[in-house]
Amino acid sequence: MSTRQLEVLRLYRDLLRYSQTLKYTDVNFYLTRIKQEFAKGKTLENEDDIVRQLAKGREFLKNKRLI
């Protein structure tokens, strides 16, 4: 696996782990949205787009809210 793939996988796992800490959000809705976003991102080929989406996910985890 490439470094970028490992980075994406790590972010995905971190977002799934974060779902276990949610109190005021529907966990099923959250998990569905995460899966949908990663499915859309799977088709990205442009490196800039991939980096932008990774940064968006990291920022979400950092701020604990949607961007």
C-alpha positions as CSV (number, residue, x, y, z in Angstrom):
1,M,0.0,0.0,0.0
2,S,1.2,3.5,-0.8
3,T,1.6,6.1,1.9
4,R,-1.4,8.0,0.6
5,Q,-3.6,4.9,0.9
6,L,-2.4,4.3,4.4
7,E,-3.2,8.0,5.3
8,V,-6.7,7.6,3.9
9,L,-7.3,4.4,5.7
10,R,-6.0,5.9,9.0
11,L,-8.4,8.9,8.6
12,Y,-11.3,6.5,7.9
13,R,-10.6,4.5,11.0
14,D,-10.2,7.6,13.1
15,L,-13.6,8.9,11.9
16,L,-15.2,5.6,12.7
17,R,-13.7,5.6,16.1
18,Y,-15.0,9.1,16.7
19,S,-18.5,7.9,16.1
20,Q,-18.3,6.0,19.4
21,T,-17.9,9.3,21.2
22,L,-21.0,11.0,19.7
23,K,-23.7,11.9,22.1
24,Y,-26.1,14.3,20.4
25,T,-25.8,13.1,16.8
26,D,-27.5,10.1,15.2
27,V,-24.6,7.6,14.9
28,N,-26.2,5.8,12.0
29,F,-26.5,9.0,10.0
30,Y,-22.9,9.9,10.8
31,L,-21.6,6.6,9.7
32,T,-23.6,6.6,6.5
33,R,-22.3,10.1,5.7
34,I,-18.7,9.0,6.3
35,K,-19.1,6.0,4.1
36,Q,-20.7,8.0,1.3
37,E,-18.0,10.6,1.4
38,F,-15.3,8.0,1.2
39,A,-17.1,6.2,-1.6
40,K,-17.2,9.5,-3.6
41,G,-13.5,10.1,-2.8
42,K,-12.6,6.7,-4.1
43,T,-13.0,7.9,-7.7
44,L,-10.7,10.9,-7.2
45,E,-7.6,10.8,-9.3
46,N,-6.2,14.4,-9.0
47,E,-3.6,14.6,-6.2
48,D,-4.7,18.1,-5.2
49,D,-8.3,16.9,-4.8
50,I,-7.2,13.9,-2.6
51,V,-5.0,16.2,-0.4
52,R,-7.9,18.6,-0.1
53,Q,-10.3,15.9,1.1
54,L,-7.8,14.5,3.5
55,A,-7.3,18.0,5.0
56,K,-11.1,18.4,5.3
57,G,-11.3,15.1,7.2
58,R,-8.5,16.0,9.5
59,E,-10.0,19.4,10.2
60,F,-13.3,17.8,11.1
61,L,-11.6,15.5,13.6
62,K,-9.6,18.4,15.0
63,N,-12.6,20.7,15.5
64,K,-15.1,17.9,16.2
65,R,-17.6,19.4,13.9
66,L,-18.6,19.6,10.2
67,I,-16.8,21.9,7.9
